[in-house]
């Protein structure tokens, strides 16, 4: 039975489970402080680049015994899955930054003269970004100490068609392990073997190889195995405003997600301990 072990903060909520599994949902948040909204363009209020409803989609995770950390603050305030120094994780490709100034579709997020300067970015980094990553570090260390190894599952979703970011339609399930550096090959293979049983398209280390959370916290030689799953939103929701949750689709997807997590955990137990 999972239970809270840290109070809700302005950045995230967290519940601790009993399994060596931490599910991170860094782009779930929709909170934009009032004082920031005043300088933002009208398009920001739609929050179209949110990873909508993933708390509901992964609602089974608490019962299965996973620890879960999920963002409350919007990625338009600060992106919890970007490096604190702001460098691009995909050099040469279009991406959004640590404190984004435009949407995935290229619309400006701020009114002229209101984009965050270096001082404001540093304030947001300390107020929002650092607490989220500190909680990640603390929980990974606790779970690893208790179980010997831990799986970090970074949960994301995105519109299936975004021409500015990628060509054509995105595969349904996009697994990222930083080209094999963040997770033992046998663990991701066990997950993908389950994915192959479903009527979904999938790819490993395609357009999305894992963001900062996967790349920074994943350390298989030290017993931390990190996988990012970027899901096509068409699997479980409406991809345009008002971004409604499609319960029938979601209910058919949830058993697959749970089986993938369980397969990864089973293989994790089979690995020699570092």
Beta strands, then each sheet from edge to edge (+ up, - down):
strand 1: 12-15
strand 2: 21-25
strand 3: 67-71
strand 4: 150-158
strand 5: 173-176
strand 6: 202-204
strand 7: 224-232
sheet 1: 1+ 3- 2- 4- 7- 5+ 6+
end
